Amino acid sequence: MSEVRFGQAINRALADAMAADENIVIFGEDVAAPGGPFGVTRGLLDRFGAERVRDTPISEAAIVGAAVGAAMSGLKPIVEIMFMDFVTLSMDALVNQAAKARFMFGGQYALPMVVRLPHGGGINAGPQHSQCLEAWLTHVPGLKVACPATVSDAYALTRAAIADPDPVILVENKSLYAVKGALPEPLPSVAIGTADIARPGRDATIVTYGAMRGMALAAADMLAKDGVETEVIDLRSLQPWDESAVLASLARTHRLVIAHEAVEAFGVGAEIAARMADVGFDELDGPIVRVGAPFMPVPFAKELEARYRPDAARIVEGVRRTLA
């Protein structure tokens, strides 16, 4: 078992996949010589050459559009949008082309493509470089969406996304890239759509994903000092999401809090809350509580951004609300 950074685990997954399959190509803004805006693709150009690792013009529509065509032509493209905020410029290619191709062509085409999207705050990049827009993409039939929170899952979910025959959106929280963790040997694998019980508990369930996993575990530690044992479920995948794991946890604890960094309104948490209120109603002994960002753009100022982003204290408040 080795200790590596989150971004290095993704780099290892990309390199291992490319070594195993010559049809895999990587392209995007500054992904070749500079190694990507966050260094995740560093070294891949030297190892695999300019035919397989290419820089592109600053055109997200062109990047994702080219990926759709490449995937339909037999390649397995992996593209990076520098900030998730700019996936807005590629939505036609993603929503109307990539997500619909298998359906439109009667199953004759698979689209094995991966779109990597760094999201979230924590680096004071302001309202146009800090958004969490994953709920948009989970709403589109034909797209799969995964969001790793640990070094091990960063590797495993990247490999799973590359191996999938359909388009997969890999959401990566920017604040995690430098975080160190264990990458076990043999190298880990995980199926898309499988949640992880990050911490077992009996009194309440916290469902979360991405960087909020760490906040949820910190909240659970704070609650444990008062004798409250909280179960933490890391979804890992948002579409499909592991409904059975969340329902099983709710059956154990009978209280549910859903926490994510994205804006609370109309988010992933809203879907989970609605579904659990339906299929898990008989298990509920308290209200379902959502913890998310307020309905406003992400602030630039460090102090304001810190107050904007949900933290462990706000998750604790949410758990206490449902316990009350």
N, C-alpha and C positions, 0 to 999 in steps of 0.2 A: 504494500500500500504506500503510495507516494502522496505528498502534499503539493498541490498545484493551485494556481489561481483559476477562478471561474472561467475567465476568458481563455486561458491556456487549455482548459478541458475541452472547450468548443473547438479550438485550433487543432487539438489532438484528434478529435472526432472527424473533423474535415479532412485532415491528412490521412488518417487511417482509411476512410471511405474512398478517397481519391486513389490511394495506393491499390485498393482492391478492385476498383472499377474505372477503367479509362474513359468511360462515357460521362463521368462527372466533370463539370466545368464550373468555375466560379467567376462571376463578374459583378461589377458595381463601381461606385465612385470611390476611388483611392484604395481599392482592396488589393491591388497588385504591389507596386513598388513601396508605397507608404505602409502597407500592411493593415489598412482599414483605419477608420477614425479612432477606434479604441484598441487597435493593435491585435485584433482577433485573428486576422488572416496573415499575420507577419510570418515570413519565411516560406509561404506556400509558392510564391512566384519562383524563388530560387530552386525549389525542389521539383516543381511540376511544369515550369516553363510558361511562356507567354501565350501559348495556344490554349492553355487550360485555365489560366488565372489572368484576367484582363481588367484593366481600368476602363471606365465608360465615361461618356459625357455626362454633365449634370442634367439628367433627364430621367426621372423615375418612371414616367410613362414608357419611355423607350426601353429602359432596363427590364421592367416586368413584361412588357410586350414581347421583347426578344426572348425572354425566358419561356413564355408560352409557346412560341414558335419552335424554340429549341427542344422543348419537352415533347412536342408533337412529332418532332423529326427524329427522335431516338436518343437525344442526349438527356442528361440528368442535371439541369442547371441549379445552382445555388446562388442566389443573389442577395445582396445586402442593401437595404435602404438606410442611409446614414442615420436618420432619426425617424422614428415611427410617425411623427407628425406629417412627414412628406409622403406617406403611403396614400394620402389624399390624391396625389397626382397620378397614381397608378390604379385607381379603383376600377376603371373600365376594364383594364386587362385582367385584374383579379376577379372582379365580381361577374362581369359579363362574358369573359372568355375562359380563364382558367377554371373557375368553379363550374362552368356549364358544359365544358367540352365533352366529358364522358356522356352526359345526358343528351346533348345535341347530336352527337354522332353515333348514338345507339350502342355505346360501349366499345366502339372500335378503337378509340384512343384512350390511353392512360396519360396522365400528366404528372410524371414524377419530378416535381420541382419544389424547391424550398425557398421561402422568402424570409430572411432574417430581419427582424425589426427591433432595434434598441428602443426601449421606452422608459418612461418614468423620470422622476426628479432626483434631487440629491446633489446635483452639480451646479445648481443656480444658472441654468441655461435659459430660463424664461418661458413664456407661454407658448412659443412656437417650436420649442425643442425639448419639451418635458411631458408631453401628454401621454396618457394611457388609453389607447383607442381600441383595445382588443375586443370590446363588446360589439363594435361595428362588424368585425370579421366573424365572430361566432354566430352572427345572425344570418350568414350567407350559406345556404345549402351547397355542398360541394367542396368547402374549405375545411381543413382541420387546423386547430390552433393549439399549440403547446407552449407552456411557460415554465421553464426550469427554475428552481430556487437553490439548488445545491450543486457543488462541483460534480458529484457523481451523476446527478440528473442532467446537468449541462452536457456531459458526454453522451449519456444514454439516450436522451431525447433527441439530440442532434443526429445520432446514428439512426434512430427510429424514423425521424422525419425524412432523412435521405433515402432510406429503404422503402418508404411508403410509395405506392403507385399513384397516389393522388396528391394534389397541391397541399402543402403544409406550411402554415405560418408559424415561425419560431420566434416567440416574443422573449426578449432578453432585457432584464432590467439593468440599466447603465450603472447603477450604484453597486451591482454585484461583480462587475468584471474583475476588480482587484481583490475580491474576497478569496481567502485561501481555504482549502478544504481537502478532504481525503479522496483520492481517486484509486479505488481498489483494483487489485489484480486477482483473478482475471477481470478484465474490463467489464463494467456493468452494462446491463441491457434492461429496458423497460418498454412495455407496450403503451402506445398512445391511447389515452382514455383510462389509465389506471392511476388511482390516487395513492397517496402514501400516508400512513398514520405516523406523523412526526413525533407525537407524544400521546400516550394513552391517558385516559381520564374517565371520571364517572359523573361529574357534576354539570358539565356543559361542554358543548362542541364548538370549536372555532374552525370554520372552513376558510381557507385562504390559498394564495398562490404567489409565486414570484418573491420579490423582496419582502413582502409582508409576512412570509413564513417566519423570518427572524423576529419580527415584531410580535407575532402571535406567540412564539415560544417564550419571549421575554415577558409578555403579559401573563402567560401561564405560570412562570416562575414567581411573579409578583403575587398572583392569586393563591399560589400554593402556601405562601407564608401565612395566609389566613385560613388555611385548611380547605381551600377550594381546589379540587383536582380537575383540570380542564384538558379535554382531548383536542389535539390539533391535527386537522386533516389538510394536507397539502394536495391540492387538486392535480398539479403537474400538467394536466391537459384540460382545456376549457371547452373544446369541441372536438370529439365528444368528451363529456365529463362523466366522472364515476358516480352516477346517481346512487347505485347500490351501496357504495362505501359510505356516502354521506348519510343515507337512510339507516344503515346499520349502526353508525355512530350515534345518530339521533335516538335510536331505540335503546342505546346504552345510557345516554345522558339526559335525554328528554328536554334539552334546551339547546338553542342554536344561535350562534353569532357568525356572520359572514363578513370578512374584512378584506378589502382590496384598496390599492392606492388610487385607482381610477375614481372619477367622479361617482358619487353614490347613486345619483338619479339615473334610472334606466340602464343600470350596469349588470355585470355578471351576477352580482349578489341579488339583484331583483329577480332574475330567472330562477336561481337556486331557492330563494325564499318562496316564490310562488309555487314551485314544484313540491317543495317539502310541506308547504301548507296544504297541498292536495294529497299526495301519497303518504305523508307522514303526520297527518293531523292528529291521529289518535295517540301518537307518541309525545306530543307537545305538552309540556307542563308550564310553559311560559311563552311570551311573545318572541317571534323571530326578530333579531336585531341586526341591522346592517351598519357597518362602519366603513365609510369611504370619504373621499375628498369632497369639499363643498362645491356647489354648482357655480364655479367661476374659473377663469383662466389661472394657470399656474403663475404665481408671482416670481419676479426676478430676485428681489432682496432675500438674502440668506435667512434672516429672521422670519420673514413672512412665509417663505417656502416651508420652513420647518413647522410653522403653525398650520399651514395648508395640508401637508401630508399627514395621513393618519399615523399614529405611533402606538406604542405599547400601552400608554396610559389611557388612550381613547378606547382601545380594545378592552381593557379592564373595566372601564365604565360601561361598555356594552354588555359584558358578561354580568356585571352587577345588576343591570337593568332587567335582564331576563331572569336572573335568580330572584329578584324582588317580586 
